[in-house]
Amino acid sequence: MNLKLIVMNVISATIFASNGSAQQLNYPATRRIEHTDEYHGVKVPDPYRWLEDDRSDETAAWVKAQNEVTFGYLDKIAFKKKIFTDLEKAYNYPKYSAPGKKGDYFYFYKNDGLQNQSVLYRQKGLNGNLEVVLDPNKLSADGTTRLTVFSLSKDGAHAVLGFSKGGSDWQEYQIMDMKNLSMLPDKVEWVKISGAAWQDNGFYYSRYPKPEGSELASKNENHQVFYHKIGTLQQNDKLVFEDPANPQRFHIVSTTKDEEYAFLSVSDRGKGKDGNGLWVLKKGTSEFVPVKEEITDFSFGVIENVGSDFLIETNENAPNSKVMRYESGSKTWKTLIPEKPEPLQSANVAGGKLFVSYSKDVTTRAYVYDLNGKLENEIRLPGLGTATGFGGEKEDTFVFYTYTSFSYPPTIFRYDIDMQKSAVFRSPEVSFNPEDYETKQVFYPSKDGTKIPAFITYKKGLKRDGSNPTILYGYGGFNISLTPSFSPTRIPFFDQGGIYVQANLRGGSEYGEKWHEQGMKLKKQNVFDDFIAAAEFLIREKYTSPERLAIQGGSNGGLLVGAVMNQRPELFKVAFPAVGVMDMLRFHKFTIGWNWIADYGSSDNADEFKVLYGYSPLHNIKDGGKYPATMITTADHDDRVVPAHSFKYAAELQAKAGATSSNPLLIRIDTNSGHGASNTKKALETQADIYAFMFENMGLAWK
């Protein structure tokens, strides 16, 4: 059918809805079809199944019609342009990554301020002249091609550069000659869930076969490991490993810094297993031999080799993780650093030392050990925040790390290993006075009495009278911890009297594997209860009120927002479910969605189906329900959580509640963007729209 005709048909058929603000909305009607699936004897309608086809003209027309309504609404908000200007001003300062050393050069990323992509630089020594290695801003007209991988060979003579277009998770690898910074003709396509692990004159990488259907929505199966030799065609790459009998497994190869050993990590999350198996290939041999052959719920991550022995981080019989030494000759294990009450956050080897960090109440503690596991000293950090980095080469005498918190912009420190002292290497040039702002950590009770931590940040002088516009952000899943971090786009919000709250819900890694398990599968409701309890706490303590509270989350956090909107809509005035997993019965049908079964369970299992169906955002929208003002955000190139989740959810929300809701129920669909914003401009535009939508629906003005 002609696309223009479809667009006109979609736009002309509308559902009328009024809005609490001055605007009135006409939602595009979404065609319903007679389609029903049966799960364990339960018949479940899926009237918007056709929206799963991201290549159809009708879906494209629906996207266009929805965006016309959404951007028509947003563009009429009087103060939206000022918000964008304020965000640009706050964001416009130089941003650096910590340097990494290889040979004579230090490599790092820098963004001058508002560049769409950070530029990769190098310099000889720490005081040498800057040299541009690659400027991704020159790779596409709209600045949406990103540099996703930069992996140097052991001798620093070559590097693998990975590129992603339009926000997609698909990557293309190329090779750069580091002597003259020229690109070689080598190209490796259809790379996903992969690193670039150098050994000799080539590297290992992981890829999927070229998709037969939609490259952005088709299920990805049969993850293969190849070895690419410099100067050859991809079609001649050596197949190192595949397992067609288990198509829903990840196979990822890494190598030690001396390139003497290659490790194959195999995970089977499609079958609900949360850990991985581990195999090793010694240079000069032809066969991987098992270190841990059985794939269970225990994880094994290689830190580095010490001769023929391997330092390995694992949570086997240690929910908070420990560091072990595996002696490959005798195949015996020795505990090097035992499990602590706090979960292990990271472990790196540099300068002949082990740098290990832990998370205590969601803030970093960093320590230095010798390679036999003897504690030497603690690295004193500036405060209660997040520290990352500590990596380096064997011969290094110092390492870099980055420290940040909600009111402490990312600052790069240089740690002298012999002197056991840190010094600021590079301070940010952001126009921001930390003394004007305050962060407090609170512990509030969830429904079952469990104490949940949360960070609350605002400008000093705030009155707790229930009138403050507040954003409550959460995630709660996949063993991921939400740690303290600085965002310049929050500064203008704080200056408008706003409060930002980050809740550390169960399902994450904040308190180790046990905390994760309390928010998985059949216990997922704990995550929603924790988030709801956070809202109730903020209201009870008069930080805000239901009329001034917005909730926000992305991906698994988008699922969180959608679920609690259905369960307790009266608690929130505004909701921002971003790139969410909204159809809990079919998430495993697209791209790598099967990988999430380990956390969610699957509708193929009768007991898990019952739980999933009970909270699935798409399937629990009530007819005539009174929902918060909602702006769903997604993007056309999101091939991690495909936009069909958000499309179907928006269609159902508008159909069931649009005619009776006094609040707008919109979907904002970005183009040439993916699971996150594909460039700086898009990120700032999205954030400006979020603040504008929030303030408009709270009856506030941005001054």
C-alpha positions as CSV (number, residue, x, y, z in Angstrom):
1,M,0.0,0.0,0.0
2,N,1.2,3.5,-0.7
3,L,2.9,5.0,2.4
4,K,1.4,8.4,2.0
5,L,-2.1,6.9,1.8
6,I,-1.5,4.8,4.9
7,V,-0.3,7.9,6.8
8,M,-3.5,9.8,5.9
9,N,-5.7,6.9,6.8
10,V,-4.0,6.5,10.2
11,I,-4.2,10.3,11.0
12,S,-7.8,10.6,9.9
13,A,-9.0,7.9,12.2
14,T,-8.5,9.4,15.7
15,I,-9.5,9.0,19.3
16,F,-10.3,12.2,21.1
17,A,-8.9,12.8,24.5
18,S,-8.7,15.9,26.7
19,N,-5.6,17.0,28.6
20,G,-5.3,18.5,32.0
21,S,-3.1,21.2,30.6
22,A,-4.2,23.7,28.0
23,Q,-3.7,21.4,25.1
24,Q,-6.1,18.8,23.6
25,L,-5.0,15.6,22.0
26,N,-6.2,13.5,19.1
27,Y,-4.5,10.1,19.3
28,P,-4.1,8.1,16.1
29,A,-6.3,5.1,16.1
30,T,-4.4,1.8,16.0
31,R,-5.8,-1.0,13.9
32,R,-6.8,-4.0,16.0
33,I,-6.6,-7.6,14.6
34,E,-8.1,-10.8,15.8
35,H,-5.1,-12.7,17.1
36,T,-5.0,-14.8,20.2
37,D,-2.2,-17.0,21.7
38,E,-2.7,-19.7,24.2
39,Y,-0.3,-20.1,27.2
40,H,-0.9,-23.1,29.4
41,G,-4.6,-23.1,28.8
42,V,-4.9,-19.3,29.1
43,K,-6.0,-17.4,25.9
44,V,-4.2,-14.1,25.6
45,P,-5.3,-11.6,22.8
46,D,-2.5,-9.7,20.9
47,P,-4.5,-7.2,18.8
48,Y,-1.4,-5.2,17.9
49,R,0.9,-8.0,16.7
50,W,1.3,-6.3,13.4
51,L,3.3,-3.5,15.1
52,E,6.1,-6.1,15.6
53,D,6.9,-5.8,11.9
54,D,9.4,-2.9,11.9
55,R,9.8,-3.1,8.0
56,S,6.1,-2.6,7.1
57,D,4.7,0.6,5.6
58,E,1.8,0.5,8.0
59,T,4.1,0.4,11.1
60,A,6.1,3.3,9.5
61,A,2.9,5.3,9.1
62,W,1.8,4.6,12.7
63,V,5.2,5.8,13.9
64,K,4.9,9.0,11.8
65,A,1.4,9.7,13.1
66,Q,2.3,9.1,16.7
67,N,5.3,11.4,16.5
68,E,3.2,14.2,14.9
69,V,0.9,14.1,17.9
70,T,3.8,13.9,20.4
71,F,6.0,16.6,18.9
72,G,3.0,18.8,18.2
73,Y,2.3,18.6,21.9
74,L,5.9,19.2,23.1
75,D,6.5,22.0,20.6
76,K,3.6,24.0,22.1
77,I,5.2,24.0,25.6
78,A,6.3,27.6,26.0
79,F,9.5,27.0,28.0
80,K,10.8,24.0,26.1
81,K,13.4,26.0,24.1
82,K,14.7,27.6,27.3
83,I,15.1,24.2,28.9
84,F,17.2,23.0,25.9
85,T,19.3,26.2,26.1
86,D,19.9,25.6,29.8
87,L,20.9,22.0,29.2
88,E,23.3,22.9,26.4
89,K,24.9,25.5,28.7
90,A,25.3,23.1,31.5
91,Y,26.6,20.3,29.3
92,N,29.1,22.5,27.3
93,Y,32.4,21.8,29.0
94,P,35.4,19.5,28.1
95,K,35.0,15.9,29.1
96,Y,37.8,13.4,29.3
97,S,38.3,9.7,29.9
98,A,41.1,8.4,32.0
99,P,44.2,7.7,29.9
100,G,45.3,4.1,29.0
101,K,48.9,3.4,28.2
102,K,50.3,1.2,25.4
103,G,54.0,1.4,24.6
104,D,55.1,5.0,24.4
105,Y,51.6,6.4,24.0
106,F,48.7,7.3,26.3
107,Y,45.2,7.0,24.7
108,F,42.1,8.8,25.9
109,Y,38.8,10.2,24.7
110,K,37.8,13.9,24.8
111,N,34.6,15.7,24.0
112,D,35.1,19.5,23.7
113,G,31.6,20.1,25.1
114,L,28.8,19.6,22.6
115,Q,30.4,17.3,20.1
116,N,28.1,14.5,19.1
117,Q,30.8,11.9,19.7
118,S,33.9,12.0,21.8
119,V,37.2,12.1,19.8
120,L,40.0,9.5,20.4
121,Y,43.4,11.1,21.0
122,R,46.9,9.9,21.9
123,Q,50.1,11.5,23.0
124,K,53.7,10.4,23.7
125,G,54.1,10.5,27.4
126,L,51.7,12.6,29.6
127,N,53.1,15.9,28.2
128,G,53.4,15.1,24.5
129,N,51.5,16.8,21.7
130,L,48.0,15.7,21.2
131,E,47.3,13.6,18.1
132,V,43.8,12.7,16.8
133,V,43.5,9.0,16.3
134,L,39.9,9.1,15.1
135,D,37.1,11.6,15.1
136,P,33.8,9.7,14.8
137,N,32.0,13.0,14.2
138,K,33.3,12.9,10.6
139,L,31.8,9.4,10.0
140,S,28.2,10.4,9.4
141,A,26.3,13.6,8.5
142,D,24.1,13.4,11.6
143,G,26.8,12.3,14.0
144,T,25.1,9.0,14.9
145,T,28.0,6.7,14.0
146,R,29.8,5.7,17.1
147,L,33.2,4.3,17.9
148,T,32.3,1.3,20.1
149,V,35.5,-0.7,20.3
150,F,39.2,0.4,20.4
151,S,41.5,-2.6,21.1
152,L,45.3,-2.3,20.7
153,S,47.5,-5.3,19.9
154,K,50.2,-6.2,22.5
155,D,52.9,-4.3,20.6
156,G,50.6,-1.3,19.9
157,A,51.2,-1.6,16.2
158,H,47.6,-2.2,15.2
159,A,44.1,-1.6,16.7
160,V,40.7,-3.0,16.1
161,L,38.1,-0.2,15.8
162,G,34.4,-1.1,16.1
163,F,31.6,1.1,14.7
164,S,27.9,1.2,15.3
165,K,25.5,3.1,13.1
166,G,22.3,4.8,14.2
167,G,22.4,3.4,17.7
168,S,22.2,-0.3,16.6
169,D,24.0,-3.0,18.6
170,W,25.4,-4.4,15.3
171,Q,29.0,-3.5,14.9
172,E,31.5,-3.4,12.0
173,Y,35.2,-3.9,12.9
174,Q,38.1,-2.4,11.0
175,I,41.8,-2.3,11.6
176,M,44.1,0.7,12.0
177,D,47.8,0.8,11.4
178,M,48.9,2.8,14.5
179,K,52.2,3.8,12.9
180,N,50.6,6.2,10.5
181,L,47.0,6.0,11.8
182,S,45.7,4.7,8.4
183,M,42.8,2.3,8.0
184,L,43.6,-1.1,6.5
185,P,41.1,-2.6,4.0
186,D,40.0,-5.3,6.5
187,K,36.3,-5.3,7.4
188,V,34.4,-7.6,9.7
189,E,30.6,-7.5,9.7
190,W,27.6,-8.7,11.8
191,V,29.6,-8.5,15.1
192,K,27.5,-8.4,18.3
193,I,28.1,-9.2,21.9
194,S,31.9,-9.3,21.3
195,G,35.3,-7.9,22.2
196,A,38.4,-7.9,20.0
197,A,41.0,-10.2,21.6
198,W,44.4,-9.9,20.0
199,Q,46.8,-12.8,19.6
200,D,49.8,-12.7,17.2
201,N,48.8,-11.0,13.9
202,G,45.1,-11.2,14.3
203,F,42.2,-11.2,16.8
204,Y,39.3,-13.2,18.0
205,Y,35.7,-11.9,17.7
206,S,32.1,-13.1,18.0
207,R,29.4,-12.7,15.5
208,Y,26.0,-14.0,14.4
209,P,25.1,-15.2,10.9
210,K,23.6,-12.4,8.8
211,P,19.9,-12.1,9.7
212,E,17.5,-13.5,7.2
213,G,14.6,-11.2,8.2
214,S,14.8,-7.8,9.9
215,E,18.3,-7.0,11.1
216,L,16.8,-4.9,13.9
217,A,14.2,-7.4,15.2
218,S,15.1,-11.0,14.1
219,K,16.1,-13.4,16.8
220,N,19.9,-13.7,17.1
221,E,21.0,-17.3,17.4
222,N,24.2,-19.4,16.8
223,H,26.9,-17.0,18.3
224,Q,30.1,-18.0,16.6
225,V,33.8,-17.2,17.4
226,F,36.2,-16.4,14.6
227,Y,39.8,-15.5,14.2
228,H,40.7,-12.7,11.8
229,K,44.2,-12.4,10.4
230,I,45.4,-8.9,9.4
231,G,45.2,-8.3,5.7
232,T,42.7,-11.1,4.9
233,L,39.0,-11.2,3.8
234,Q,36.3,-11.9,6.4
235,Q,35.2,-14.9,4.3
236,N,38.6,-16.5,5.0
237,D,38.4,-16.0,8.8
238,K,38.9,-19.2,10.8
239,L,35.9,-20.5,12.7
240,V,37.2,-21.1,16.2
241,F,34.0,-22.2,18.0
242,E,30.3,-22.7,17.5
243,D,27.6,-24.8,19.2
244,P,24.6,-25.2,16.8
245,A,23.0,-27.7,19.2
246,N,22.7,-24.8,21.7
247,P,21.9,-21.8,19.6
248,Q,21.0,-19.5,22.5
249,R,24.4,-19.3,24.1
250,F,27.0,-16.5,24.1
251,H,30.5,-17.4,23.2
252,I,33.1,-14.7,23.9
253,V,36.9,-15.0,23.7
254,S,39.4,-12.8,25.7
255,T,43.2,-12.9,25.8
256,T,45.7,-12.2,28.5
257,K,47.8,-9.0,28.2
258,D,50.8,-11.1,27.1
259,E,48.6,-12.9,24.5
260,E,49.8,-16.3,25.8
261,Y,46.3,-17.5,26.7
262,A,42.9,-17.2,25.1
263,F,39.8,-17.8,27.2
264,L,36.4,-18.9,25.9
265,S,33.5,-17.9,28.1
266,V,30.2,-19.7,27.4
267,S,26.9,-18.6,29.0
268,D,23.5,-20.3,28.7
269,R,21.1,-17.6,29.9
270,G,18.4,-18.7,27.4
271,K,18.0,-21.8,29.6
272,G,17.8,-19.7,32.7
273,K,21.4,-20.2,33.9
274,D,23.0,-17.1,35.3
275,G,26.7,-18.1,35.2
276,N,29.2,-19.3,32.6
277,G,31.6,-22.1,31.7
278,L,35.3,-21.3,31.0
279,W,37.8,-22.8,28.7
280,V,41.5,-21.9,28.0
281,L,43.7,-22.2,24.9
282,K,47.4,-21.9,25.3
283,K,49.3,-20.2,22.5
284,G,50.8,-22.7,20.2
285,T,48.1,-25.4,20.9
286,S,44.9,-26.1,19.0
287,E,42.3,-27.1,21.5
288,F,40.4,-25.3,24.3
289,V,40.6,-27.2,27.6
290,P,38.1,-26.7,30.4
291,V,38.7,-24.6,33.5
292,K,35.1,-24.9,34.5
293,E,33.1,-27.1,32.1
294,E,29.7,-27.2,33.6
295,I,27.5,-24.1,33.1
296,T,25.7,-23.2,36.3
297,D,24.5,-20.1,38.0
298,F,28.1,-19.3,39.0
299,S,30.2,-16.9,37.1
300,F,34.0,-17.1,36.4
301,G,35.8,-14.0,35.0
302,V,39.5,-14.1,34.3
303,I,41.4,-11.1,35.7
304,E,44.9,-11.9,34.4
305,N,47.5,-14.6,34.2
306,V,50.5,-14.9,36.5
307,G,52.7,-17.2,34.4
308,S,50.7,-20.3,33.8
309,D,48.3,-19.6,36.7
310,F,45.1,-17.6,36.4
311,L,43.5,-15.0,38.7
312,I,39.8,-15.5,38.5
313,E,36.9,-13.6,40.0
314,T,34.0,-15.9,40.9
315,N,30.8,-16.1,43.0
316,E,30.9,-19.9,43.3
317,N,29.8,-20.5,46.9
318,A,30.5,-16.8,47.5
319,P,27.4,-14.6,46.7
320,N,29.5,-11.4,47.1
321,S,32.3,-12.9,45.0
322,K,36.0,-13.7,45.7
323,V,39.3,-13.8,43.9
324,M,40.9,-17.3,43.3
325,R,44.1,-18.5,41.8
326,Y,43.7,-21.4,39.4
327,E,46.9,-23.4,38.9
328,S,46.7,-24.8,35.4
329,G,49.4,-27.4,35.8
330,S,47.7,-29.2,38.8
331,K,44.2,-27.9,38.0
332,T,43.8,-26.8,41.6
333,W,42.0,-23.8,43.0
334,K,43.3,-21.6,45.8
335,T,41.3,-18.7,47.5
336,L,43.4,-15.6,47.1
337,I,41.0,-12.9,48.5
338,P,38.1,-14.4,50.4
339,E,34.5,-13.2,50.1
340,K,33.7,-10.1,52.2
341,P,30.4,-8.8,53.6
342,E,30.5,-6.2,50.8
343,P,30.1,-7.3,47.1
344,L,33.2,-7.3,45.0
345,Q,32.9,-4.5,42.4
346,S,36.0,-5.0,40.2
347,A,39.5,-6.5,40.1
348,N,42.4,-5.5,37.9
349,V,46.1,-6.3,37.7
350,A,48.6,-3.4,37.0
351,G,52.1,-2.7,38.1
352,G,52.4,-6.1,39.7
353,K,49.5,-5.4,42.1
354,L,45.9,-6.4,42.4
355,F,43.5,-3.5,42.5
356,V,40.2,-4.6,44.0
357,S,37.2,-2.5,44.7
358,Y,34.1,-3.3,46.8
359,S,30.6,-1.7,47.1
360,K,29.6,-0.7,50.7
361,D,26.1,0.6,50.8
362,V,26.4,1.4,47.0
363,T,29.6,3.4,47.4
364,T,33.1,2.3,46.4
365,R,35.9,1.1,48.6
366,A,39.3,0.4,46.8
367,Y,42.2,-1.7,48.0
368,V,45.6,-2.8,46.8
369,Y,46.8,-6.4,47.2
370,D,49.9,-8.2,46.2
371,L,49.6,-11.1,43.7
372,N,49.5,-13.6,46.6
373,G,46.4,-11.9,48.0
374,K,48.0,-10.0,50.9
375,L,46.3,-6.7,51.6
376,E,48.8,-3.8,51.3
377,N,46.7,-0.6,51.7
378,E,43.3,1.1,51.0
379,I,43.1,3.8,48.4
380,R,41.4,6.8,50.1
381,L,38.7,8.2,47.9
382,P,37.4,11.8,48.1
383,G,34.0,10.7,49.6
384,L,31.0,8.4,49.3
385,G,30.8,7.9,45.5
386,T,31.9,5.7,42.6
387,A,35.4,4.9,41.5
388,T,36.3,3.1,38.3
389,G,39.4,2.3,36.4
390,F,42.6,1.0,38.2
391,G,43.8,-0.9,35.1
392,G,47.2,-0.9,33.4
393,E,50.2,-2.8,32.2
394,K,52.6,-5.1,34.2
395,E,55.4,-2.5,34.1
396,D,53.3,0.5,35.1
397,T,54.3,2.5,38.2
398,F,51.0,4.4,38.4
399,V,47.4,3.8,37.5
400,F,44.4,6.1,36.8
401,Y,41.0,6.0,38.2
402,T,37.9,8.2,37.9
403,Y,35.8,9.3,40.9
404,T,32.3,10.7,40.8
405,S,29.2,11.2,42.9
406,F,25.9,13.0,42.5
407,S,27.5,16.3,43.3
408,Y,31.1,15.6,42.4
409,P,31.8,15.8,38.6
410,P,34.0,13.0,37.2
411,T,37.5,13.7,38.2
412,I,40.6,11.7,37.1
413,F,43.1,10.7,39.7
414,R,46.6,9.3,39.3
415,Y,47.6,6.8,41.9
416,D,51.3,6.2,42.5
417,I,51.8,2.5,43.4
418,D,55.1,2.8,45.4
419,M,54.1,6.0,47.2
420,Q,50.5,4.7,47.8
421,K,49.1,8.1,47.1
422,S,46.5,9.6,44.9
423,A,46.7,13.0,43.2
424,V,44.2,14.8,40.9
425,F,45.3,14.4,37.3
426,R,42.5,16.2,35.6
427,S,39.6,18.1,37.1
428,P,36.5,18.9,35.1
429,E,35.9,22.4,34.0
430,V,32.2,22.3,34.6
431,S,30.5,25.5,35.9
432,F,29.2,23.9,39.1
433,N,29.7,24.6,42.8
434,P,29.2,21.3,44.7
435,E,28.8,23.2,48.0
436,D,25.4,24.5,46.6
437,Y,24.0,21.0,46.5
438,E,23.3,18.2,48.9
439,T,23.0,14.4,48.6
440,K,21.8,12.2,51.4
441,Q,21.5,8.4,51.5
442,V,18.3,7.1,53.2
443,F,17.1,3.6,54.0
444,Y,13.4,3.1,53.7
445,P,11.3,0.0,54.4
446,S,9.7,-1.9,51.5
447,K,6.5,-3.8,51.8
448,D,8.1,-6.9,53.4
449,G,10.2,-4.7,55.8
450,T,13.5,-5.0,53.8
451,K,15.5,-1.8,54.1
452,I,16.1,-0.3,50.6
453,P,18.8,2.4,50.1
454,A,18.2,5.5,48.0
455,F,20.1,8.6,47.2
456,I,18.3,12.0,47.3
457,T,20.0,15.0,45.7
458,Y,18.8,18.6,45.6
459,K,19.9,22.2,46.0
460,K,20.6,23.4,49.5
461,G,17.8,25.4,51.1
462,L,15.1,23.1,49.9
463,K,11.8,23.1,51.9
464,R,10.2,19.7,52.6
465,D,6.6,20.9,52.1
466,G,5.5,18.4,49.5
467,S,5.6,20.9,46.6
468,N,9.0,19.9,45.0
469,P,9.1,18.5,41.5
470,T,10.8,15.1,42.0
471,I,12.2,12.4,39.7
472,L,12.3,8.9,41.1
473,Y,14.6,6.7,39.1
474,G,15.0,3.0,39.3
475,Y,16.2,-0.2,37.6
476,G,16.2,-3.3,39.8
477,G,17.5,-6.2,37.7
478,F,20.2,-8.2,35.9
479,N,22.6,-7.9,38.8
480,I,23.3,-4.3,37.8
481,S,24.0,-1.7,40.5
482,L,22.9,2.0,40.2
483,T,25.9,3.8,41.7
484,P,26.3,7.5,42.5
485,S,27.2,9.5,39.4
486,F,27.2,13.1,38.2
487,S,25.1,14.3,35.3
488,P,25.4,17.9,34.1
489,T,21.8,17.8,32.8
490,R,20.5,17.6,36.3
491,I,22.0,20.9,37.3
492,P,19.3,23.1,35.7
493,F,16.7,20.8,37.2
494,F,18.1,21.3,40.7
495,D,18.2,25.0,40.1
496,Q,14.5,24.9,39.3
497,G,13.9,23.4,42.8
498,G,13.9,19.8,41.5
499,I,14.8,16.6,43.5
500,Y,16.5,13.6,41.9
501,V,16.1,10.3,43.7
502,Q,17.9,7.1,42.8
503,A,16.5,4.0,44.5
504,N,18.7,0.8,44.8
505,L,16.0,-1.8,44.3
506,R,16.4,-5.5,44.7
507,G,17.3,-7.4,41.6
508,G,20.5,-5.3,41.3
509,S,24.0,-6.1,42.6
510,E,24.0,-3.5,45.4
511,Y,24.3,-6.2,48.1
512,G,25.6,-9.1,46.0
513,E,24.0,-12.1,44.5
514,K,21.4,-12.6,47.2
515,W,20.1,-9.1,46.6
516,H,19.9,-9.9,42.9
517,E,18.0,-13.2,43.5
518,Q,15.4,-11.4,45.6
519,G,14.3,-9.5,42.5
520,M,14.4,-12.3,39.9
521,K,11.8,-14.5,38.2
522,L,9.1,-15.5,40.7
523,K,10.3,-12.8,43.1
524,K,10.1,-9.9,40.6
525,Q,7.2,-8.3,42.5
526,N,9.7,-7.3,45.2
527,V,11.3,-4.9,42.7
528,F,8.0,-3.2,42.1
529,D,7.2,-3.1,45.8
530,D,10.6,-1.5,46.5
531,F,9.9,1.3,44.0
532,I,6.4,1.9,45.2
533,A,7.7,2.1,48.8
534,A,10.2,4.7,47.7
535,A,7.4,6.9,46.3
536,E,5.4,6.4,49.5
537,F,8.5,7.4,51.6
538,L,9.1,10.5,49.6
539,I,5.5,11.6,50.0
540,R,5.4,10.7,53.7
541,E,8.6,12.6,54.4
542,K,7.2,15.6,52.4
543,Y,9.9,15.7,49.9
544,T,7.2,15.7,47.3
545,S,3.5,14.8,46.7
546,P,1.7,12.6,44.2
547,E,1.0,15.8,42.1
548,R,4.7,16.5,41.9
549,L,6.3,13.1,41.5
550,A,7.6,11.7,38.3
551,I,9.0,8.1,37.8
552,Q,11.6,7.2,35.3
553,G,13.5,4.1,34.2
554,G,15.0,2.6,31.0
555,S,15.1,-0.9,29.6
556,N,14.4,-3.2,32.5
557,G,13.7,0.1,34.3
558,G,11.1,0.9,31.6
559,L,9.4,-2.4,32.6
560,L,9.5,-1.2,36.2
561,V,7.8,2.1,35.4
562,G,5.1,0.3,33.3
563,A,4.4,-2.2,36.0
564,V,4.1,0.3,38.9
565,M,1.9,2.6,36.8
566,N,-0.6,-0.3,36.5
567,Q,-0.4,-1.2,40.1
568,R,-0.4,2.2,41.8
569,P,-1.2,4.9,39.3
570,E,-2.5,7.3,41.9
571,L,1.0,7.8,43.4
572,F,2.5,9.5,40.4
573,K,1.7,12.5,38.3
574,V,4.1,11.8,35.4
575,A,5.7,8.6,34.1
576,F,8.6,8.1,31.7
577,P,9.0,4.4,30.7
578,A,12.0,4.4,28.3
579,V,12.9,1.6,25.9
580,G,11.0,-0.8,28.2
581,V,10.4,-4.5,28.1
582,M,6.6,-4.2,28.0
583,D,5.5,-7.5,26.6
584,M,6.6,-10.1,29.1
585,L,5.2,-13.0,27.2
586,R,7.1,-12.5,23.9
587,F,10.3,-10.7,24.9
588,H,12.4,-13.8,24.1
589,K,11.2,-13.8,20.5
590,F,13.3,-10.9,19.4
591,T,17.1,-10.3,18.8
592,I,18.8,-11.4,22.1
593,G,15.7,-11.2,24.3
594,W,16.1,-14.9,25.1
595,N,19.1,-13.8,27.1
596,W,16.8,-12.3,29.7
597,I,15.1,-15.6,30.6
598,A,17.7,-16.0,33.3
599,D,16.4,-12.9,35.1
600,Y,12.7,-12.9,34.1
601,G,11.8,-16.6,33.5
602,S,9.8,-17.5,30.4
603,S,6.1,-17.7,29.4
604,D,7.0,-21.2,28.1
605,N,7.1,-22.3,31.8
606,A,3.7,-22.5,33.4
607,D,4.6,-21.1,36.9
608,E,6.7,-18.3,35.4
609,F,4.0,-17.5,32.9
610,K,1.6,-16.9,35.7
611,V,3.9,-14.4,37.3
612,L,4.9,-12.7,34.1
613,Y,1.3,-12.3,32.9
614,G,0.4,-10.9,36.4
615,Y,2.7,-7.9,36.0
616,S,3.4,-7.5,32.3
617,P,2.9,-3.8,31.6
618,L,1.1,-4.5,28.2
619,H,-1.3,-7.0,29.7
620,N,-2.4,-5.2,32.8
621,I,-3.6,-1.9,31.5
622,K,-7.1,-1.3,32.8
623,D,-10.1,-0.1,30.7
624,G,-10.8,3.5,31.7
625,G,-7.8,3.5,34.0
626,K,-6.6,6.9,35.3
627,Y,-2.9,6.9,34.5
628,P,-0.2,9.5,35.1
629,A,0.8,11.8,32.3
630,T,2.9,9.4,30.3
631,M,5.6,9.9,27.7
632,I,7.0,6.6,26.4
633,T,10.4,6.9,24.8
634,T,12.0,4.5,22.3
635,A,13.9,4.6,19.0
636,D,13.8,3.0,15.6
637,H,17.2,1.4,15.8
638,D,16.8,-0.2,19.2
639,D,17.7,-3.8,18.5
640,R,18.2,-4.7,22.1
641,V,14.6,-4.0,23.4
642,V,12.9,-3.8,20.1
643,P,10.5,-0.7,19.8
644,A,7.6,-3.1,19.2
645,H,7.4,-3.4,23.0
646,S,6.7,0.3,23.3
647,F,4.6,0.5,20.2
648,K,2.1,-2.1,21.4
649,Y,2.1,-0.7,24.9
650,A,1.4,2.8,23.7
651,A,-1.4,1.5,21.4
652,E,-3.1,-0.4,24.3
653,L,-2.7,2.5,26.7
654,Q,-4.3,5.0,24.3
655,A,-7.1,2.6,23.4
656,K,-8.0,1.7,26.9
657,A,-7.4,5.0,28.8
658,G,-7.0,7.7,26.1
659,A,-10.6,8.6,25.9
660,T,-11.1,9.0,29.6
661,S,-7.7,10.2,30.8
662,S,-7.2,13.8,31.8
663,N,-3.5,13.3,31.2
664,P,-1.6,12.9,27.9
665,L,-0.5,9.4,27.0
666,L,2.2,9.8,24.4
667,I,5.0,8.0,22.7
668,R,8.2,9.7,21.5
669,I,10.0,7.7,18.8
670,D,13.5,8.8,18.0
671,T,15.1,8.2,14.6
672,N,18.6,6.9,13.9
673,S,19.0,6.2,17.6
674,G,19.0,3.0,19.6
675,H,18.8,1.6,23.2
676,G,20.4,4.9,24.2
677,A,20.8,8.2,22.5
678,S,23.2,7.8,19.5
679,N,24.7,11.3,19.9
680,T,24.9,14.3,22.2
681,K,22.3,16.4,20.4
682,K,19.7,13.7,20.6
683,A,20.4,13.1,24.2
684,L,19.9,16.8,25.1
685,E,16.8,17.0,22.9
686,T,15.3,14.0,24.7
687,Q,16.1,15.3,28.1
688,A,14.7,18.8,27.3
689,D,11.4,17.1,26.2
690,I,11.3,15.1,29.4
691,Y,11.7,18.1,31.6
692,A,9.2,20.1,29.5
693,F,6.6,17.3,29.6
694,M,7.1,16.9,33.4
695,F,6.8,20.6,34.3
696,E,3.9,21.2,31.9
697,N,1.9,18.4,33.5
698,M,2.7,19.4,37.1
699,G,1.4,22.9,36.3
700,L,4.9,24.4,36.7
701,A,6.9,26.8,34.6
702,W,10.7,26.6,33.8
703,K,12.1,29.9,34.9
